[in-house]
Every structure is written in C-alpha cells, then in structure tokens.
Amino acid sequence: MDEFTCISSQQALALIEQGAAIADIRDPDSFASSHITNAVHLNNDTLPDFIRDSDMDQPLIVCCYHGFSSQNAAAQLAHLGFDKVYSLNGGFEAWQAEHPDQCSR
C-alpha cells in the first residue's frame, strides 16, 4: 500500500490533537531552527530506527518545507507499512504562518 492523503494544517492540527506522530524531513539545520512541536527529524540515517520504534497503526504526518517533498516521503512510508500517512500541504512554511504557537526551537 503506497497511499497517503494530503491535508491542510487545520486537519493536521486535529490529527495531532488525537495523537498523530509528525515526521519532519527538512535538513537538520532547518529542523533545529524551528519545527512542529513534538516532531521527529527524519532522514535516511534515522529512518531504520524510526521504523523500528514507531507504531505503524498510529497516524503519521510528514512535513517538509513547502509540501512537495513530503508527498514522496509519505508514499515511501506508506509503502514501508505505515497505515495512515498524511502529507502536510504547504509544509512547515504554511504551518508556521498558521500555527506559530505550535512550533518549537
């Protein structure tokens, strides 16, 4: 199964409030500068541990800069067995503009 759903930041916020996990695939410096609260930085090096430690049935939101790269990553994570995978439309840029109080440094 390689299916994922693109969602708005409002939909993502509702899923997060229900316990969804967030994977941020931006570069390490951008992630360190600011990210969605409770997001996990995900890259090729951290992917094996992320898969091992994750609940594949828990909803997973994938975030990038603008919402394009996250679609490829979401499809890959769905292919790897994650059941409910979402790509954040507009990426972190949209999230930060709409939910600045939901960002961590």
N, CA, C and O of each residue as an XYZ file, in Angstrom:
420
protein
N       0.834     -1.175      0.000
C       0.000      0.000      0.000
C       0.887      1.249      0.000
O       1.688      1.444      0.914
N       0.743      2.092     -1.025
C       1.542      3.302     -1.154
C       0.662      4.539     -1.073
O       1.005      5.578     -1.637
N      -0.454      4.445     -0.390
C      -1.403      5.544     -0.368
C      -1.177      6.461      0.817
O      -0.860      6.021      1.922
N      -1.349      7.735      0.559
C      -1.293      8.757      1.587
C      -2.307      9.823      1.211
O      -2.838      9.819      0.100
N      -2.576     10.729      2.132
C      -3.535     11.800      1.908
C      -2.861     13.134      2.175
O      -2.148     13.280      3.168
N      -3.077     14.104      1.304
C      -2.609     15.465      1.540
C      -3.638     16.163      2.419
O      -4.840     16.094      2.160
N      -3.154     16.837      3.462
C      -4.066     17.504      4.397
C      -3.606     18.933      4.676
O      -2.431     19.269      4.530
N      -4.560     19.754      5.077
C      -4.268     21.139      5.454
C      -3.671     21.177      6.851
O      -3.681     20.177      7.569
N      -3.152     22.335      7.228
C      -2.606     22.466      8.575
C      -3.711     22.348      9.624
O      -3.452     21.875     10.730
N      -4.913     22.761      9.308
C      -6.032     22.624     10.254
C      -6.351     21.143     10.483
O      -6.576     20.717     11.616
N      -6.369     20.367      9.398
C      -6.606     18.929      9.526
C      -5.466     18.269     10.292
O      -5.690     17.377     11.111
N      -4.237     18.717     10.019
C      -3.071     18.168     10.728
C      -3.158     18.466     12.217
O      -2.876     17.595     13.040
N      -3.542     19.675     12.566
C      -3.670     20.046     13.968
C      -4.676     19.148     14.677
O      -4.433     18.708     15.801
N      -5.799     18.874     14.028
C      -6.806     17.985     14.614
C      -6.241     16.584     14.813
O      -6.484     15.964     15.849
N      -5.488     16.074     13.833
C      -4.876     14.745     13.967
C      -3.830     14.719     15.073
O      -3.735     13.744     15.818
N      -3.046     15.786     15.184
C      -2.033     15.865     16.234
C      -2.703     15.850     17.601
O      -2.228     15.188     18.523
N      -3.795     16.570     17.728
C      -4.532     16.590     18.994
C      -5.094     15.216     19.345
O      -5.391     14.941     20.507
N      -5.242     14.345     18.329
C      -5.725     12.985     18.546
C      -4.576     11.992     18.665
O      -4.811     10.788     18.769
N      -3.324     12.483     18.651
C      -2.186     11.602     18.878
C      -1.350     11.242     17.671
O      -0.518     10.340     17.761
N      -1.535     11.909     16.543
C      -0.726     11.606     15.361
C       0.740     11.953     15.612
O       1.052     12.880     16.358
N       1.622     11.202     14.983
C       3.056     11.479     15.018
C       3.390     12.421     13.859
O       2.672     12.467     12.860
N       4.490     13.172     14.003
C       4.925     14.086     12.959
C       6.371     13.789     12.610
O       7.234     13.750     13.486
N       6.633     13.581     11.329
C       7.992     13.369     10.836
C       8.365     14.551      9.955
O       7.685     14.833      8.969
N       9.437     15.237     10.306
C       9.911     16.407      9.571
C      11.130     15.980      8.760
O      12.124     15.524      9.326
N      11.060     16.127      7.431
C      12.135     15.648      6.568
C      13.034     16.781      6.054
O      13.846     16.565      5.155
N      12.892     17.971      6.613
C      13.762     19.080      6.208
C      15.195     18.822      6.675
O      15.453     17.882      7.426
N      16.113     19.660      6.226
C      17.513     19.473      6.616
C      17.680     19.700      8.125
O      16.854     20.371      8.743
N      18.736     19.147      8.713
C      18.915     19.233     10.169
C      18.962     20.664     10.714
O      18.429     20.924     11.792
N      19.588     21.594      9.990
C      19.661     22.969     10.480
C      18.292     23.628     10.512
O      17.971     24.342     11.462
N      17.482     23.398      9.487
C      16.133     23.966      9.460
C      15.294     23.382     10.584
O      14.561     24.101     11.263
N      15.407     22.071     10.777
C      14.670     21.426     11.861
C      15.098     21.993     13.212
O      14.253     22.283     14.059
N      16.407     22.153     13.417
C      16.916     22.671     14.687
C      16.466     24.107     14.923
O      16.245     24.517     16.063
N      16.332     24.865     13.844
C      15.916     26.257     13.961
C      14.479     26.369     14.448
O      14.175     27.200     15.304
N      13.597     25.540     13.908
C      12.190     25.517     14.329
C      11.488     24.357     13.650
O      11.804     23.999     12.515
N      10.536     23.777     14.355
C       9.786     22.645     13.823
C       8.450     22.548     14.548
O       8.239     23.205     15.568
N       7.561     21.735     14.022
C       6.284     21.498     14.682
C       6.567     20.838     16.023
O       7.356     19.897     16.105
N       5.927     21.329     17.065
C       6.123     20.781     18.404
C       5.921     19.264     18.381
O       4.939     18.764     17.833
N       6.857     18.553     18.979
C       6.875     17.089     19.087
C       7.210     16.367     17.782
O       7.090     15.144     17.712
N       7.623     17.093     16.759
C       8.032     16.440     15.508
C       9.355     15.715     15.708
O      10.162     16.086     16.560
N       9.561     14.691     14.921
C      10.804     13.923     14.900
C      11.502     14.224     13.585
O      10.877     14.197     12.525
N      12.800     14.513     13.653
C      13.547     14.733     12.412
C      13.801     13.383     11.755
O      14.287     12.450     12.394
N      13.469     13.291     10.482
C      13.591     12.021      9.769
C      14.431     12.224      8.516
O      14.163     13.110      7.705
N      15.455     11.385      8.375
C      16.270     11.362      7.158
C      16.684      9.921      6.901
O      16.279      9.015      7.630
N      17.480      9.711      5.881
C      17.877      8.337      5.542
C      18.625      7.653      6.675
O      18.522      6.436      6.834
N      19.376      8.413      7.465
C      20.136      7.824      8.566
C      19.242      7.415      9.738
O      19.505      6.412     10.401
N      18.194      8.187      9.990
C      17.330      7.904     11.141
C      16.134      7.023     10.790
O      15.416      6.568     11.681
N      15.918      6.781      9.503
C      14.745      6.006      9.062
C      14.661      4.611      9.680
O      13.584      4.246     10.152
N      15.726      3.809      9.706
C      15.600      2.461     10.287
C      15.136      2.474     11.757
O      14.273      1.688     12.146
N      15.718      3.371     12.562
C      15.308      3.464     13.967
C      13.873      3.970     14.077
O      13.107      3.502     14.920
N      13.515      4.921     13.229
C      12.157      5.459     13.249
C      11.152      4.344     12.971
O      10.142      4.226     13.665
N      11.425      3.541     11.973
C      10.520      2.435     11.631
C      10.452      1.437     12.784
O       9.365      0.997     13.161
N      11.589      1.084     13.336
C      11.634      0.124     14.438
C      10.850      0.611     15.655
O      10.164     -0.174     16.310
N      10.953      1.901     15.954
C      10.354      2.444     17.168
C       8.925      2.955     17.000
O       8.309      3.370     17.982
N       8.391      2.935     15.799
C       7.074      3.528     15.543
C       5.946      2.515     15.632
O       6.128      1.318     15.411
N       4.788      3.034     15.961
C       3.541      2.277     15.894
C       2.996      2.499     14.490
O       2.524      3.591     14.171
N       3.059      1.480     13.657
C       2.664      1.598     12.256
C       1.176      1.905     12.077
O       0.753      2.326     11.000
N       0.392      1.695     13.119
C      -1.043      1.978     13.048
C      -1.380      3.404     13.471
O      -2.496      3.871     13.243
N      -0.420      4.101     14.089
C      -0.644      5.476     14.527
C      -0.604      6.397     13.300
O       0.277      6.246     12.454
N      -1.535      7.341     13.189
C      -1.466      8.289     12.075
C      -0.111      9.003     12.068
O       0.431      9.337     13.122
N       0.425      9.231     10.870
C       1.735      9.851     10.699
C       1.626     10.991      9.698
O       1.197     10.791      8.562
N       2.017     12.191     10.128
C       2.024     13.369      9.269
C       3.462     13.639      8.858
O       4.349     13.711      9.709
N       3.699     13.789      7.562
C       5.036     14.076      7.050
C       5.080     15.537      6.612
O       4.197     16.026      5.907
N       6.134     16.214      7.050
C       6.289     17.651      6.812
C       7.626     17.924      6.131
O       8.647     17.337      6.488
N       7.608     18.826      5.142
C       8.841     19.298      4.520
C       8.794     20.824      4.507
O       8.133     21.421      5.357
N       9.469     21.455      3.579
C       9.483     22.924      3.520
C       8.148     23.491      3.035
O       7.539     24.332      3.696
N       7.705     23.011      1.861
C       6.538     23.600      1.203
C       5.440     22.589      0.859
O       4.415     22.967      0.293
N       5.639     21.337      1.187
C       4.602     20.335      0.959
C       4.779     19.477     -0.281
O       3.873     18.724     -0.638
N       5.920     19.571     -0.943
C       6.130     18.773     -2.150
C       6.951     17.513     -1.866
O       6.526     16.410     -2.209
N       8.105     17.667     -1.251
C       8.961     16.510     -0.934
C       8.275     15.561      0.037
O       8.512     14.353      0.004
N       7.432     16.101      0.894
C       6.742     15.253      1.869
C       5.809     14.256      1.194
O       5.509     13.206      1.763
N       5.351     14.571     -0.002
C       4.473     13.633     -0.708
C       5.237     12.373     -1.101
O       4.716     11.266     -0.965
N       6.456     12.531     -1.582
C       7.279     11.353     -1.917
C       7.618     10.552     -0.664
O       7.561      9.322     -0.665
N       7.970     11.262      0.401
C       8.304     10.579      1.658
C       7.081      9.865      2.221
O       7.193      8.749      2.729
N       5.919     10.498      2.136
C       4.686      9.872      2.636
C       4.383      8.595      1.855
O       4.000      7.581      2.439
N       4.555      8.646      0.550
C       4.322      7.449     -0.265
C       5.292      6.337      0.115
O       4.908      5.170      0.188
N       6.550      6.700      0.358
C       7.553      5.702      0.762
C       7.195      5.095      2.124
O       7.288      3.881      2.304
N       6.787      5.934      3.077
C       6.441      5.432      4.410
C       5.196      4.551      4.357
O       5.113      3.558      5.079
N       4.239      4.899      3.518
C       3.064      4.043      3.346
C       3.492      2.697      2.754
O       3.000      1.648      3.169
N       4.403      2.734      1.793
C       4.918      1.510      1.178
C       5.662      0.642      2.201
O       5.656     -0.585      2.106
N       6.299      1.290      3.175
C       7.040      0.564      4.207
C       6.140     -0.009      5.301
O       6.611     -0.709      6.197
N       4.847      0.289      5.223
C       3.918     -0.351      6.148
C       3.145      0.556      7.078
O       2.307      0.076      7.841
N       3.401      1.858      7.039
C       2.604      2.761      7.872
C       1.184      2.799      7.316
O       0.981      2.919      6.108
N       0.219      2.697      8.202
C      -1.175      2.523      7.796
C      -1.859      3.821      7.379
O      -2.528      3.863      6.347
N      -1.699      4.876      8.168
C      -2.384      6.153      7.908
C      -1.333      7.242      7.786
O      -0.853      7.772      8.789
N      -0.979      7.573      6.549
C       0.081      8.532      6.300
C      -0.495      9.772      5.615
O      -1.326      9.677      4.711
N      -0.026     10.942      6.075
C      -0.518     12.209      5.564
C       0.661     13.103      5.200
O       1.695     13.087      5.867
N       0.495     13.881      4.133
C       1.471     14.887      3.740
C       0.865     16.252      4.029
O      -0.278     16.523      3.662
N       1.636     17.111      4.688
C       1.156     18.423      5.096
C       1.231     19.403      3.928
O       2.322     19.779      3.499
N       0.071     19.815      3.414
C       0.023     20.819      2.345
C       0.666     22.114      2.818
O       0.390     22.580      3.923
N       1.514     22.690      1.995
C       2.183     23.936      2.348
C       3.386     23.755      3.239
O       4.134     24.705      3.470
N       3.588     22.548      3.747
C       4.744     22.218      4.559
C       4.888     23.072      5.809
O       3.925     23.667      6.292
N       6.104     23.119      6.318
C       6.363     23.850      7.549
C       6.109     25.340      7.372
O       5.691     26.007      8.319
N       6.350     25.872      6.190
C       6.120     27.300      5.951
C       4.660     27.663      6.236
O       4.385     28.651      6.916
N       3.739     26.873      5.721
C       2.314     27.134      5.969
C       1.974     26.908      7.434
O       1.236     27.689      8.035
N       2.510     25.843      8.003
C       2.250     25.537      9.418
C       2.694     26.701     10.309
O       1.940     27.147     11.174
N       3.901     27.183     10.098
C       4.453     28.247     10.926
C       3.633     29.536     10.785
O       3.451     30.266     11.759
N       3.147     29.809      9.590
C       2.325     31.008      9.375
C       0.966     30.894     10.056
O       0.434     31.881     10.564
N       0.407     29.683     10.062
C      -0.943     29.481     10.600
C      -0.965     29.077     12.067
O      -1.948     29.327     12.766
N       0.118     28.452     12.541
C       0.158     27.950     13.926
C       1.504     28.267     14.589
O       2.206     27.352     15.020
N       1.866     29.538     14.672
C       3.190     29.864     15.237
C       3.332     29.422     16.695
O       4.449     29.208     17.166
N       2.238     29.286     17.398
C       2.286     28.848     18.794
C       2.514     27.345     18.912
O       2.726     26.836     20.013
N       2.472     26.631     17.788
C       2.668     25.179     17.770
C       4.027     24.805     17.184
O       4.189     23.729     16.608
N       5.014     25.716     17.337
C       6.355     25.475     16.830
C       7.344     25.478     17.991
O       7.181     26.225     18.956
N       8.359     24.644     17.886
C       9.407     24.553     18.898
C      10.747     24.895     18.277
O      10.940     24.800     17.065
N      11.640     25.285     19.119
C      13.024     25.568     18.675
C      13.971     24.677     19.429
O      15.182     24.744     19.217
